[in-house]
Amino acid sequence: MIKKKSIEDLAIFGGECLFAVPKSTSNLLQPDFEKFAGYSKLFFNQRRYSNGPCVELLEKRLAEFHQTQFCITFCSGFWAIASAISAVAIEGKTEIIMPSLTYRRMADIAAWLNLKPHFCEVEPQTLAMSAATVEPCINENTALVLGAHPIVNCCDVKGLETLAEQRNIPLVFDSVESVYESIPEGRVGGFGRAEAFSLHACKLLNGFGGGYITTNDPALAKQLAQAREFGFSGEENIVTPGGLNAKLNDMHAALALASLDGIDEQVARNRERYFAYKRLLDGIGGIRLVEFDERYRAGYKNIVVELLDEWPLSRMDTISVLNAEKILARVYYSPPLHKKPMGFGYVPAHLPVTDRLSERYVNLPCGHLVSPGDIENIVEMLAFISENAAQISKRLHTVFEIK
């Protein structure tokens, strides 16, 4: 139970923090150490720290997990998705279609590849792009469509695949938040020309960092594998210009394998946390949990809420109060990419739906280090904020004006 009798007890006004240890919105999975150590012995005993047995095993197991023919690992999710885009984008074209309500570095990836972001709208019900929001953006300059999944549920995969086929445009999916997900057409991983994933500590699979691409295209898989290894084919023959040293090393692969071993248990814990939020938030007005589609397989990792019009405190003030209590809530993809200053070219966009949605959503703490008891305290704090919003707002803005 939280011990807040009045707003003077709030940490933002000098009271004691609700949590001694910050509660993050990142997954921060801690895989079983003994499993990690066991996998590490494979590469250590063979003295192969790159292109070694753990990388080989991880690629095999991830391909099986996603039900695809190929998996190609990289040193980061950034280089995984950049390499996939570079490999399949139409040569001579200049624009890449992507949502504005997505990962803050996505436009930078496009710019690094000398492509202009062409931002599309999202659907208000899903917070995701669809065939209907992408089609108006297609023109003679379109090099590729980047199908970015939101952090709860998936985007319009079937519609995007149909549109890409009809218009003969390559389609790559950013699936970093959808590792465990399924859609009516099957397991995430085998759609478009390729799908990109991350092994960062904030994701479902923790590999100390890293990333990977899944695909069913053997020629693309070979091209990506060469591109991450300096563009070499064999020891000396360079066949892919602009190749990178973007290999995943075996220590990262060993941790990712330990993570993969425990993924079903992790998802079961995530599901328990999600339903704790769902049950407890139901009693608070003005706040709505973005629900997972329980008809299909889901990882239940992320917790996103919408602050409705009747929520009595501004989103930024709400987050400020929560953060002071070491509840590290964050805005959901805000500001949207088309509203951020950029030092590179992009297609100007008028996106009223995205603008409105970007002001309403909040990520709440989740993941390996957040317990059901923590969730009870977090939701009680939200209830306290709601009940005392007028006083909190007045005090916050009085303090600000005095300063």
N, C-alpha and C positions, 0 to 999 in steps of 0.2 A: 504494500500500500504506500502511495506517495504521502509525504509529510508536508503538505503545503496548506497552511491554514488561511493565508492571505497572499496577495500578490507580492508582499514584502519578502515572502519566503522563496520567491523565484530567484534562480541563480543570476539571471540577467540584472536583477536589482540588488545583488549582494548576498543572496541566500545560498545555502549549501546545494551543490549539484546533486541531481537525482542519481546519477551514475558516477562511480569513481573511475570506471573504464569506459571510454567512448563506445557507443553503439553505432556501427557503421552500416551504410547501405551496400557495402561490398561483401561478397560471399566469404572470402578469407578462409576457405576450407583448409584444415590441417589434416592431410592424409596420414594414414597409419605409418609411423616412422619405420617400423620393422619391415613393412612391405617395401618402402622406399630404399632401405638399406639392402634388402635382398636383391632388388632390381639393379642397384648400383654395383653390386659385386659382378654382374654380368659384364659391364664395360670395363670395370677396374681390373678384373682378372685377365681380360683379353687385351688390355691397354689400348682400347679403341674408344676414344672420347668424342669422336665426331664420325658420323656415318657408321656408327657402331650397332651393337645388338639391340640396345634399348630403343633406338630410333626405328630400326627395322621392325621390331615387335610392335611398337606403338602405332606405326603406320598400318600394319596388318590388322591390328585390333580395332582401330578407329574406322577403317574401311568396313569391317564386319559390323561394327556398332551402327554406322550410318547406312548400312546396306548398299554400299557403293563399290565399284570396282577398284578405285584408287584413292589413296590419301597421300598427300605430300606435305611434310612438316616444314615449318619455317621458324626463324629465330624470334618472330613476333607476329601478332595478328596484322599489324600495319603492313609489313612486307608481304604477308600472305595475300591480302586483298589487293595490294598495289600490283603484285606480280600477276595475279589473275586478270585484273582489269587490263594491264599492259598487254597481256598475251592475246586477249580476245577482242579488244576494241577495234572497230573498223578503221583501218589505216587511212589517213587523210581527213577524217572527220574530227570535229573539235569539241563536241559537247557530250557530257555524261548526265543523264537524268537521274536525279536522286531526290528524296524528300528533304525538306529543310528541317523538319522535326526529327533529328537523328543525331548521331555521335558528333561531338564538337570538332573532331579532326577530319571528318569525311571530305569536306571541301578542300582541305589541305592536301589530302591524298590525290584528289583530282588534279590540283594545281601542280603537284610534283610530277605528274604524268603528262603535263602540258595539255590538260583538258579543262574546259570551262564547265563548272557546275551549272546545270539547268534545273532549278528547284521546282518540284511539283507539290501539289496539295496532298493532304491526307484525308482519310475518311473520319468524320467526327466520332463514329461509333467504335472504331478500332484503333485510332491514332496512327494508322498505317496507310501507306500508298496502295493504290489499286490500279487496275487497268484503266478505269474511268478517269483517274487523276493523272495518269501518265500520258495517255494518248494525246491530249492537247499540246503536250510539250514536244512531241516528235516532229522533227523537221529534217531538211536535207543535211544538217550538220550533226545529227545524232550519231555518236560513235558506239554508245552502249547504254543500257538501262541497268542501274544498280538497285536491285530489289532488297531494301533494308527492312528487316523485321523489327517491330517495336519490342519493348522489353517485357510485355505481357502478350501472349498469343503470337500469331503469325500474320504476315501480310497476305495479299491476294495472289497466292502462288499460281494457281491454275489460270486465273485471268491474265497475269503477267506473262506466263509462258505462251498462252494462246496469242496474245498481242505481239510478243516478240517474234513468234513464228510467222504471223501474218505480215508483219512489216519487215521481216528479215533483219532484225537487229539483235546483237548478242545480249544475253541476260546473265548477270552474275548476282548471286545473293550474298548479302551481308547477314550471316546467321550467328553472329557471336553470342547473342542472347537466347538462341533457340537450339542449343546442343541436344536436348533431350526430347524436343517436341516432335509430334506427328500431326499431320493434316489428313483430310480424307483421302488424298492421293498417295499417302505413304509417309515414311520417316524423313524428316528434314535431313538434307545432305546430298540428295541425288537429283536436285532440280536445277534448271537453267544449264548453262555451260559449266558452271562450277559454283561451289558454296564456300565461304570463308568463315573460319572460327578462330577463337582466341584461347590461349592457355594462361592468361593473366590470372593473378591471385583473386581478382574480383569476379571471375567467371566461374561457371559450374565445375569445370575441370581446371585444376591448379597445377601448372608445370613450372612454377617460379617465373612465368613468362613464356612466350612462344605463341605459335599459331599454326594453322594447317588449312589445307584446301582439300575438299572432296570433289570427285568428278567421276563420270562414267566414260570420259573421252580419253582413249589411250594416247593419242597424239598430244593432247593438251597436257596430260600428266607427265609425259616425257619432257615436253618443253619447259614446264614449271620446275621439274627436278633439275634440269640443266641450268635454268636461269638462277636458281638459288645457290649454285656451286660454280660461280664465276663464268657461267656459260660454257663450261667444258663438256666435251664428250670424250671420255677417256682421260688420259693424264695431260695431254698437251693441246688437243684440237678444240679450238673455240668455235662453237656453232651458234651461240646465242649472243649477239652483241648486247652490251649493257648488262651483262650478268653481274650478280651480286654475291657477296659472301654472306648469305642469309640462312645458313644451315642451323637447325636446332641441334644443340649438343646433347650428349647422352645423359648428363646429369638432369637436365630439364625433362627429358623423355622418361627417366626413371620415376620422377615425382608424378608426372602425368599418368603413368601406368598405375601407380599406387592410387591416384585419384579415381581412375577409371574402374579399378577393382571395387571401390566403395560407392559407386555412383547411385545404385539403386537404394542403398541405405540413406545416402544423403538426400535424395529426392523424397524419401518417406519422411525425413525430418523436416524438410522444407514444406511439405504438404501439411504437416502438423502445425507449423508456424503460420502458414497461410490461413488455415481454418480458424486458428486462434484470433487472428486479426479480423477475419470475416465475422465471427461470432461477437466479438467485443465492440467492433465499430458499428454494428447494427443499431446500437442504442444511442448513438450520437448524431444529432441533426447537423445538416450542412456539410457532411463529409461522406464521400462514396468510394468504396473500394473498387478498383478495376479488377474484375473477376476473370479468372482463368476459365477457358472453355473446357469443362470437365468431360465432354464427350470424347476428347482426344488426349493422348499422352502429353504430359507437361512436366517441366522441371520445378515449377512453383518457387523459383529462386527470388524473384523480384516482387516487392510490395509497392504498388502505386495507388495513390488516392487522388480523387478530384475534390477540390474545395469548391463547393457549390455557391451559388449567389447568396444563400442564407447563412453561409459561414461568417461569423461576426468579426473576424480579424483579417487584415490583409495577409496575403501569402508570405511576403517577406518578413512581416512582423511575427507571424506564426513560426517561421523557420528560425528566426533570430532567438525567440524564446526557447524553442526546442534545442537548438545548438548549444545555448548556454548551459542547458542541463546535461550536455554531452549526448544528446540524441541527435545524431548527425544527419538529419533530414536534408534533402537536396531538392532543388527545383528540377523538374523533368524537362530535359533538353531545352533550356531557356537561357539566353535568347535563342530563337531559331536561327539557323545558319544564314538565312537571307537578310537578317538584321544585324549581323556582326560585321565589323570593319574587316575588309580583305585587301591585301596588297597584290591581288592578282585578278585576272579577268573572270567574270561570271555573267550569266544572263540575268538581268534584273527581273524581279518577280513580284507580283501582287498576290499575296496569299492570305486572305482574310480569315479563313478557317484555321490555318496554322497559327496566325497571330493570336487568335482568341484562345485556342487550346494551349498555347505555350504559356499562358498566364494562369492556368488553373490546376496544374498537376504537381504532385509532390512525391518523391521517393522516400519511403520510410525504412528504418533499419530492418535488416534481414540477415540471413546467412548463418554461418557456422557458429558464430560467437554471440548470437541472440537467442535467448531461451524463451519458453512460453511465459515464464515469470516476468522477464524483461518486457515482453509484449503487453502484459497486463499493466505494467507501470507506464509504458509509452501511451497506451490508449487512455489510461486515467489522466495523464498529463494533458492530452488533447481535450478531454472532457473539462478539466480545470480551466484550460485556456478559453474554451467556448463559454463557460459560465461566467468568467471574469474578464471577457474581452474588452468591454468598455473601459474598465479601470486600467487594464494593461496598455491599451492603445493611448489613453490619456497620459499615463506615466511615461511611456516610451517617448512620446513626441514632446512632452514637457522637458524631459532630460535632454533630448536632442537639441531643442531650441535654446536651452540654457548654455549648452556647450558651444 
